[in-house]
């Protein structure tokens, strides 16, 4: 099973989404974080299972939230480059602009 590493930007996006969800509904942020954890475990076990989004970047859709994890399969790990909402500027990460 491969190791999953989040970039600093992806880590910040995850924390921002957790905080936002928690403000919307108590406990929702924790559920979101758990859903991301489960997705990361699936990616670690089956890194090639998800479709290519752009170039070498693949997307793993979350089951219960409208987010996708954008990642690349590196030599010895999976690099998550974005935790992107599927409806709010879904392709922002291509140009590197912040949400």
C-alpha positions as CSV (number, residue, x, y, z in Angstrom):
1,X,0.0,0.0,0.0
2,X,1.4,3.4,-1.0
3,X,1.8,6.3,1.4
4,X,-0.5,9.3,0.8
5,X,1.1,12.8,1.3
6,X,-0.9,16.1,1.1
7,X,0.8,19.2,-0.2
8,X,0.6,22.2,2.1
9,X,-2.1,23.8,-0.1
10,X,-4.2,20.6,0.0
11,X,-3.8,20.4,3.8
12,X,-5.0,24.0,4.1
13,X,-7.9,23.3,1.8
14,X,-8.9,20.3,3.9
15,X,-8.7,22.3,7.1
16,X,-10.7,25.2,5.6
17,X,-13.4,22.8,4.4
18,X,-13.6,21.1,7.8
19,X,-14.0,24.5,9.6
20,X,-16.6,25.6,7.1
21,X,-18.6,22.4,7.5
22,X,-18.3,22.6,11.2
23,X,-19.8,26.1,11.2
24,X,-22.7,24.9,9.0
25,X,-23.5,21.9,11.2
26,X,-21.8,20.7,14.4
27,X,-20.0,17.4,13.7
28,X,-20.1,17.8,9.9
29,X,-16.5,18.8,9.7
30,X,-15.4,15.6,11.4
31,X,-17.5,13.5,9.1
32,X,-15.9,15.3,6.1
33,X,-12.4,14.6,7.4
34,X,-13.3,11.0,8.0
35,X,-14.6,10.7,4.4
36,X,-11.3,12.2,3.1
37,X,-9.4,9.7,5.2
38,X,-11.4,6.8,3.7
39,X,-10.8,8.1,0.2
40,X,-7.0,8.4,0.9
41,X,-7.0,4.8,2.1
42,X,-8.7,3.7,-1.2
43,X,-6.2,5.7,-3.2
44,X,-3.3,4.1,-1.3
45,X,-4.6,0.6,-2.1
46,X,-5.7,1.3,-5.7
47,X,-3.7,4.3,-6.9
48,X,-4.6,3.8,-10.6
49,X,-8.3,3.2,-10.0
50,X,-9.6,6.7,-10.6
51,X,-9.9,8.6,-13.9
52,X,-7.4,11.1,-15.2
53,X,-8.5,14.7,-14.6
54,X,-5.7,16.6,-16.4
55,X,-2.3,15.4,-17.6
56,X,-1.0,13.0,-14.9
57,X,-3.4,14.2,-12.3
58,X,-6.2,11.8,-11.2
59,X,-9.4,12.6,-9.3
60,X,-11.0,10.6,-6.5
61,X,-14.5,11.7,-5.8
62,X,-15.7,11.6,-2.2
63,X,-18.9,9.6,-1.7
64,X,-20.8,11.8,0.7
65,X,-19.5,15.3,0.0
66,X,-19.2,17.3,-3.3
67,X,-15.4,17.3,-3.2
68,X,-12.7,15.5,-5.1
69,X,-9.1,14.7,-4.2
70,X,-6.7,15.6,-7.0
71,X,-3.5,13.5,-6.9
72,X,-0.5,12.2,-8.8
73,X,1.0,8.8,-8.4
74,X,4.7,9.3,-7.6
75,X,7.4,6.7,-7.5
76,X,6.9,5.8,-3.8
77,X,3.9,7.7,-2.7
78,X,0.6,9.4,-3.7
79,X,0.7,13.2,-3.7
80,X,-2.6,15.0,-3.1
81,X,-2.4,18.4,-4.7
82,X,-5.9,19.7,-4.0
83,X,-9.0,19.1,-2.0
84,X,-11.4,20.7,-4.5
85,X,-15.1,21.4,-4.3
86,X,-16.7,20.0,-7.4
87,X,-19.0,23.0,-8.1
88,X,-17.0,26.1,-6.8
89,X,-14.3,26.9,-9.4
90,X,-13.7,23.2,-10.0
91,X,-10.6,23.7,-12.2
92,X,-8.9,26.5,-10.1
93,X,-6.0,24.1,-9.2
94,X,-4.8,23.9,-12.8
95,X,-3.7,27.5,-12.9
96,X,-2.7,27.5,-9.3
97,X,-5.1,30.2,-8.3
98,X,-6.5,30.1,-4.8
99,X,-10.3,29.4,-4.3
